[in-house]
Amino acid sequence: MIDTLLLHAPDAAFVEPYIRRALPGVKIVYDRKDAAPDIAVMLSSTDIYGIGAADMLTEEAPLQGPCKAREDAFAELAAGVPTLILRCPDIIATGMNGFPRELAEKVHKGTFFHFPGNESRRSAVHATDIAEVVKRVAVAGLPHKGVNVYNITDGEHPTIHDLAEALAYRMGNKRISNLSTWGQRWLGRMLYGRRLMSLYTTTRTYSSAALETDLHFTPTPVCTYMRTHVYDNDSL
């Protein structure tokens, strides 16, 4: 087990409590000036592949945008330290942000509706799985020297329909209405606007086969987790 972890999570600070719970006694620092780390971990984003449609992209897909610059800067900061960069899709967790939070808020307000026939999928991962992967490399080390870069997903890549229903289940099994008629679908498009309609009807999936193989890791589908996890006083 390591003593000190250098952590960088620019867009996912809400995952840190899960990592702390998985690694009790490990000192987490944010700069090498604070302490000499045994391992460095960055929670990056699958946005590094672009923000449009994606179909099971691997780590070998072309990279673009500010996420690449962030990863390069972190790799430089962590030079000489065993480094893990996890490219995360939608993260499900307490305090989550981005698309999952926006979807949850709309489900809660009753302003999200199902479109029959919409089979669009989005890769997702629960923060507990991210923490488990970090714990594994903290205990057993990284599979390769230098910088190890992996996509991390739940392996199921839920449909937006199923993700919304799982969120609704956590909210006391709220009912989500269907826009079944042509007129209802037209109204839904007007209410959502172009941006949301694009989000709700675009598939964005990424392969985490490399991580699952190299770390012998089997992720938990986020919809299964939300429907079966017992939330108590010790839950995050």
C-alpha positions as CSV (number, residue, x, y, z in Angstrom):
1,M,0.0,0.0,0.0
2,I,1.2,3.5,-0.8
3,D,1.6,6.3,1.7
4,T,1.0,9.4,-0.5
5,L,-1.3,9.9,-3.6
6,L,-1.0,12.9,-5.9
7,L,-4.6,13.6,-7.1
8,H,-5.8,15.8,-9.9
9,A,-9.5,15.9,-10.6
10,P,-10.2,19.3,-12.2
11,D,-13.9,18.5,-13.1
12,A,-14.7,15.7,-10.6
13,A,-13.7,16.9,-7.2
14,F,-16.8,15.2,-5.9
15,V,-15.2,11.8,-6.4
16,E,-12.4,12.5,-3.9
17,P,-14.5,11.5,-0.8
18,Y,-15.0,8.1,-2.5
19,I,-11.2,7.7,-3.0
20,R,-10.5,8.8,0.6
21,R,-13.0,6.2,1.9
22,A,-11.3,3.5,-0.3
23,L,-7.8,4.5,0.9
24,P,-8.0,5.3,4.6
25,G,-4.7,6.4,6.0
26,V,-3.3,7.4,2.6
27,K,-2.2,11.0,2.4
28,I,-3.8,12.8,-0.6
29,V,-1.9,15.8,-2.0
30,Y,-2.5,18.1,-4.9
31,D,1.0,19.3,-5.7
32,R,4.4,17.7,-5.5
33,K,5.5,20.5,-3.3
34,D,3.2,19.3,-0.5
35,A,4.8,15.8,-0.3
36,A,6.7,13.2,-2.4
37,P,3.9,11.1,-3.9
38,D,4.2,7.3,-4.4
39,I,1.6,7.4,-7.3
40,A,-0.1,10.1,-9.3
41,V,-3.8,9.9,-10.4
42,M,-5.7,12.2,-12.7
43,L,-9.4,12.0,-13.4
44,S,-9.7,13.2,-17.0
45,S,-12.7,13.1,-19.3
46,T,-13.8,11.2,-22.4
47,D,-14.4,14.7,-23.8
48,I,-10.8,14.4,-24.9
49,Y,-12.2,12.5,-27.9
50,G,-14.6,15.3,-28.8
51,I,-18.1,16.2,-27.6
52,G,-20.1,14.7,-30.5
53,A,-21.3,11.2,-31.2
54,A,-19.0,8.4,-30.3
55,D,-19.3,4.6,-30.7
56,M,-17.1,2.6,-28.4
57,L,-14.0,4.7,-28.8
58,T,-10.8,3.3,-27.4
59,E,-7.8,5.1,-26.0
60,E,-6.3,5.0,-29.5
61,A,-8.9,7.4,-30.9
62,P,-7.8,10.9,-32.0
63,L,-7.5,13.4,-29.2
64,Q,-8.6,17.0,-29.2
65,G,-9.5,20.1,-27.1
66,P,-8.4,21.4,-23.7
67,C,-8.5,17.9,-22.1
68,K,-5.4,16.8,-24.0
69,A,-3.5,19.9,-22.8
70,R,-4.6,19.1,-19.2
71,E,-3.4,15.5,-19.5
72,D,-0.1,16.6,-21.0
73,A,0.4,19.1,-18.2
74,F,-0.4,16.5,-15.5
75,A,2.0,14.0,-17.1
76,E,4.7,16.6,-17.0
77,L,3.9,17.5,-13.4
78,A,4.0,13.8,-12.4
79,A,7.2,13.0,-14.3
80,G,9.1,10.2,-12.6
81,V,6.1,9.1,-10.5
82,P,4.0,6.1,-11.6
83,T,0.9,7.7,-13.2
84,L,-2.7,6.7,-13.8
85,I,-5.0,8.8,-16.0
86,L,-8.6,7.7,-16.0
87,R,-10.7,9.1,-18.8
88,C,-14.2,9.3,-17.3
89,P,-17.5,9.6,-19.1
90,D,-20.6,10.6,-17.1
91,I,-19.9,10.0,-13.4
92,I,-22.7,9.0,-11.2
93,A,-22.2,10.1,-7.5
94,T,-23.3,12.4,-4.8
95,G,-22.5,15.9,-5.9
96,M,-22.2,14.8,-9.6
97,N,-22.1,17.5,-12.3
98,G,-22.6,17.8,-16.0
99,F,-25.1,15.8,-18.0
100,P,-26.0,13.4,-15.1
101,R,-26.8,16.2,-12.8
102,E,-28.8,18.1,-15.4
103,L,-30.8,14.9,-16.2
104,A,-31.4,14.2,-12.5
105,E,-32.7,17.7,-12.0
106,K,-35.1,17.4,-14.9
107,V,-36.4,14.0,-13.7
108,H,-36.9,15.5,-10.3
109,K,-38.8,18.5,-11.7
110,G,-40.9,16.3,-14.0
111,T,-39.5,18.1,-17.1
112,F,-37.8,15.1,-18.6
113,F,-39.9,12.9,-21.0
114,H,-39.1,9.7,-22.8
115,F,-39.1,9.6,-26.6
116,P,-40.4,6.2,-27.7
117,G,-37.8,4.5,-29.9
118,N,-34.9,6.5,-28.6
119,E,-32.1,4.0,-28.1
120,S,-29.3,6.5,-27.6
121,R,-26.7,5.4,-25.1
122,R,-24.1,7.2,-22.9
123,S,-21.2,5.6,-21.2
124,A,-21.3,6.2,-17.5
125,V,-19.4,5.1,-14.4
126,H,-20.1,5.2,-10.7
127,A,-17.6,7.0,-8.4
128,T,-17.3,3.8,-6.3
129,D,-15.8,2.0,-9.3
130,I,-13.3,4.9,-9.9
131,A,-12.3,4.7,-6.2
132,E,-11.9,0.9,-6.5
133,V,-9.6,1.2,-9.5
134,V,-7.5,3.8,-7.7
135,K,-7.3,1.5,-4.6
136,R,-6.2,-1.5,-6.8
137,V,-3.3,0.4,-8.3
138,A,-2.4,1.9,-4.9
139,V,-2.1,-1.6,-3.5
140,A,-0.8,-3.6,-6.4
141,G,0.9,-1.0,-8.6
142,L,0.3,0.0,-12.2
143,P,0.5,-2.6,-14.9
144,H,2.9,-0.6,-17.1
145,K,5.8,1.8,-16.5
146,G,5.3,5.5,-17.0
147,V,1.9,7.0,-17.7
148,N,-1.0,4.5,-17.8
149,V,-4.1,5.9,-19.6
150,Y,-7.4,4.1,-19.5
151,N,-11.1,4.8,-20.3
152,I,-13.3,3.7,-17.4
153,T,-17.0,2.9,-17.8
154,D,-19.6,0.7,-16.2
155,G,-19.3,-1.7,-19.1
156,E,-23.0,-1.5,-19.8
157,H,-23.4,2.0,-21.4
158,P,-27.0,2.5,-20.5
159,T,-29.6,4.0,-22.7
160,I,-30.7,7.5,-21.7
161,H,-34.1,6.0,-21.0
162,D,-32.7,3.4,-18.5
163,L,-30.4,6.0,-16.9
164,A,-33.3,8.4,-16.4
165,E,-35.5,5.5,-15.0
166,A,-32.7,4.5,-12.5
167,L,-32.4,8.1,-11.3
168,A,-36.2,8.3,-11.0
169,Y,-36.1,5.1,-8.9
170,R,-33.7,6.8,-6.5
171,M,-36.2,9.7,-6.2
172,G,-39.0,7.5,-4.7
173,N,-39.7,5.8,-8.1
174,K,-40.9,9.0,-9.8
175,R,-43.0,8.5,-12.9
176,I,-41.5,9.7,-16.2
177,S,-44.0,10.4,-18.9
178,N,-43.7,9.3,-22.6
179,L,-44.1,11.7,-25.5
180,S,-46.0,9.1,-27.6
181,T,-48.0,11.1,-30.1
182,W,-46.6,13.2,-33.0
183,G,-47.9,16.4,-31.3
184,Q,-46.4,15.5,-28.0
185,R,-43.0,14.9,-29.6
186,W,-43.2,18.2,-31.5
187,L,-44.0,19.9,-28.2
188,G,-41.1,18.1,-26.5
189,R,-38.7,19.4,-29.1
190,M,-39.9,22.9,-28.6
191,L,-39.6,22.6,-24.8
192,Y,-36.1,21.0,-24.9
193,G,-34.6,23.1,-27.6
194,R,-31.9,22.0,-30.0
195,R,-29.1,21.5,-27.4
196,L,-31.0,19.2,-25.1
197,M,-32.6,17.3,-28.0
198,S,-29.1,16.6,-29.4
199,L,-27.9,15.4,-25.9
200,Y,-30.9,13.1,-25.5
201,T,-30.6,11.6,-29.0
202,T,-26.8,11.2,-29.4
203,T,-24.9,8.1,-28.5
204,R,-21.6,8.6,-26.8
205,T,-19.9,5.4,-25.7
206,Y,-16.3,4.4,-25.0
207,S,-14.5,1.1,-24.5
208,S,-12.9,0.3,-21.1
209,A,-11.8,-3.1,-22.3
210,A,-8.1,-2.3,-21.8
211,L,-8.6,-1.3,-18.1
212,E,-10.8,-4.3,-17.4
213,T,-8.2,-6.6,-18.9
214,D,-5.1,-5.1,-17.5
215,L,-6.5,-4.6,-13.9
216,H,-8.7,-7.7,-14.0
217,F,-11.6,-5.4,-13.1
218,T,-15.3,-6.0,-13.5
219,P,-17.3,-2.7,-13.2
220,T,-20.8,-2.4,-11.7
221,P,-23.5,-1.1,-14.1
222,V,-24.6,2.3,-12.8
223,C,-28.3,1.5,-13.2
224,T,-27.9,-1.7,-11.2
225,Y,-26.0,0.2,-8.5
226,M,-28.7,2.9,-8.2
227,R,-31.5,0.3,-8.0
228,T,-29.8,-2.1,-5.6
229,H,-27.5,-0.1,-3.3
230,V,-28.7,0.4,0.2
231,Y,-28.1,4.0,1.2
232,D,-27.5,4.4,4.9
233,N,-25.6,6.8,7.3
234,D,-22.3,5.5,5.9
235,S,-23.1,6.1,2.3
236,L,-21.7,9.0,0.3
